[in-house]
């Protein structure tokens, strides 16, 4: 940690992340999962630093290199600073993005609802937090706007990211957000550790040691040595298994739906403010205190961890017709129920038909064992068959209702549908 970065870390905007859990309601299932976005963000900073040093070791330590390094360090450190209480759960009640008054460069559609990323950009470029960068800006020559650009993946300042006629913006953005970014590399290992499971473990050191710079038409992209493809496969499967076994656990997912019920039935009793300085107060403690003071039944069910009973679940397309039959029965009998659908995909950057890969695809490099000369490159989806094998999203669908409170004849009908 550079001394100039201390004012960024110690600012109330960043300290707020201490009170936002990384995994929302998952602690109700995995008691150790109480780690925060603050802890994760510092971890991403460390991974990004190691990855940058590996990728840029071929360049001398010029001021330009130091500027790019500090820009990506700040982008990785602050990529989550705009998260709302319980992480993604409360984005449901964010305002329209236009109310944040962001520059047009950072918002392509002003009609949509704001996301945590919009609050991240607002925090960095236009808030009391912006002044915390002063020492970093003075020493390294970085700009707030370019930090924000790395996070969103679009820049109008190619010259800022160019060294020796090579534009490193694609590569640096890949470190922040991509198929194999520093965010994922940290949260998989960290979430696995705190949840007490083994699904998210992979060889981080081997992946970083095998990162390579791949140049194409004056632009630099992240590549990995061909010998690390098997480890990359492990990384992909780790993420997939964490989603299916941890992030999609029925209790945590249903609690999110119960919280949504509260938002839908409480006449805007709780909303996220567009004012970025007021937003500073909104953390997990603020939300839970609000829910405890609410008379809304769904708020109380969140507070007491009282979700409707899981009565049926379907994995993929298996038993999906039975789920539809049961859902129709519940509707026809005016039985209140909650439907939870969680979709897990091996990759969000490669579609099922592989026709539209991400703008900045990960490259696989064949290189000389003696000189490290790169004699062949290809996109990652052409180096592993996992994308094709897992091209379809895997969906888990569940129905919840207060089964024990139903009349015996209704319970019997439900059981008949399930066991037929």
HELIX and SHEET records of a PDB file:
HELIX    1   1 UNK A    3  UNK A    5  5                                   3    
HELIX    2   2 UNK A    6  UNK A   10  1                                   5    
HELIX    3   3 UNK A   12  UNK A   15  1                                   4    
HELIX    4   4 UNK A   16  UNK A   19  5                                   4    
HELIX    5   5 UNK A   24  UNK A   28  5                                   5    
HELIX    6   6 UNK A   37  UNK A   55  1                                  19    
HELIX    7   7 UNK A   63  UNK A   78  1                                  16    
HELIX    8   8 UNK A   89  UNK A   93  5                                   5    
HELIX    9   9 UNK A   97  UNK A  100  5                                   4    
HELIX   10  10 UNK A  104  UNK A  106  5                                   3    
HELIX   11  11 UNK A  116  UNK A  125  1                                  10    
HELIX   12  12 UNK A  128  UNK A  133  5                                   6    
HELIX   13  13 UNK A  134  UNK A  140  1                                   7    
HELIX   14  14 UNK A  144  UNK A  152  1                                   9    
HELIX   15  15 UNK A  158  UNK A  161  5                                   4    
HELIX   16  16 UNK A  169  UNK A  176  1                                   8    
HELIX   17  17 UNK A  182  UNK A  195  1                                  14    
HELIX   18  18 UNK A  204  UNK A  209  1                                   6    
HELIX   19  19 UNK A  226  UNK A  228  5                                   3    
HELIX   20  20 UNK A  229  UNK A  242  1                                  14    
HELIX   21  21 UNK A  243  UNK A  247  3                                   5    
HELIX   22  22 UNK A  250  UNK A  265  1                                  16    
HELIX   23  23 UNK A  276  UNK A  279  1                                   4    
HELIX   24  24 UNK A  284  UNK A  293  1                                  10    
HELIX   25  25 UNK A  297  UNK A  303  1                                   7    
HELIX   26  26 UNK A  320  UNK A  332  1                                  13    
HELIX   27  27 UNK A  380  UNK A  382  5                                   3    
HELIX   28  28 UNK A  386  UNK A  389  1                                   4    
HELIX   29  29 UNK A  403  UNK A  405  5                                   3    
HELIX   30  30 UNK A  408  UNK A  419  1                                  12    
SHEET    1   A 2 UNK A 162  UNK A 163  0                                        
SHEET    2   A 2 UNK A 166  UNK A 167 -1                                        
SHEET    1   B 4 UNK A 211  UNK A 216  0                                        
SHEET    2   B 4 UNK A 219  UNK A 225 -1                                        
SHEET    3   B 4 UNK A 363  UNK A 367  1                                        
SHEET    4   B 4 UNK A 374  UNK A 379 -1                                        
SHEET    1   C 3 UNK A 309  UNK A 315  0                                        
SHEET    2   C 3 UNK A 394  UNK A 401 -1                                        
SHEET    3   C 3 UNK A 338  UNK A 344 -1                                        
END                                                                             
